[in-house]
Amino acid sequence: MSIVANASWCLAIAGIVLGIAALLVFHQPLPALRVMIELFTAAGLLRLSVDLSWAAILGVVALIAVRRVVTRSLTVDLRPAR
């Protein structure tokens, strides 16, 4: 494995650890999920720089789509009612 691929694994692990830590510190799922998804996106983009195949491109596109849907739905759900 190359250094970039190892860095992407480190970012993915850091996403899990920091997501759990953010959940424990803030007691809210939205900041924890945002931290986790942002680091997963960074790991996916790093992985894409190593492996430029259609499967890797579709994986990153799917991750970014899930990121947008989850953050928008959680933001809408957590807004106070008028």
N, C-alpha and C positions, 0 to 999 in steps of 0.2 A: 504494500500500500504506500501511497505517496504521502507527503507531509500534509497536503491540502485535504486529502481524504481523512486522515487522522484528525485534522482540525475540525472537519465537519462532524465527526463522531463526538469530539469533545464539546462542540456547540450543542449537539442534541442532548447529551448527558447534562450539560449545564442548564439547558432549557427545562429539563425535568426537575432538577434539583432546585433551581431558582423559582420555578413555578410553585413547587411545594412550599418553599420558604416564604414566598410572597403570600400564599394562602394562609400560612400559619401566622404571619406578622400582621397582615391587613384584615384577615377574616372576611374577605370579599372575593368571590370567584373571578370577577372581571379583571382586576389587575394581575392576578396570578395567571389567568388564561392568556392575557395579552403578552406577558413576559415570555411564557412558554411558546406561543405561536410565533412571536418575532424571532426567537432564537432558532426555532425549527425552520423558519423561512431562510434565515441566514445559513443554516447548515445545508439546506437544500440547494441554495444558490452556490455555495462552495462546492458541493458535490457535482453540480451541473458544470462547473468550470473544469472538473477532471474528466467527467464522463459525458460527452456531448452526443447523447443518443436520443432517439425519440421517446424512449421510455423515461429517461431522466427528465426530459423537457415536460412531458405530460405529468410526471410526479410533482414537479415544482409548480406547474399551472394548477393542479388539483389542490396543492397545499395553499397557494395564494387565494384560490376561490373559497376554500374552507375558512381561511383566515378572515376574509371579508364578510362572509355570511355570519360567522360566529360572533365577530365583534359588533356587527350591526345589530344582530338580534339581541345580544346581551345588553347593548347600549339602550335599545328601545325598551327592553323589559325592565331595566333598572331606573328609568327616568320616573320621577314622581308624577302621579296622576294629577291632572288639573282640576 
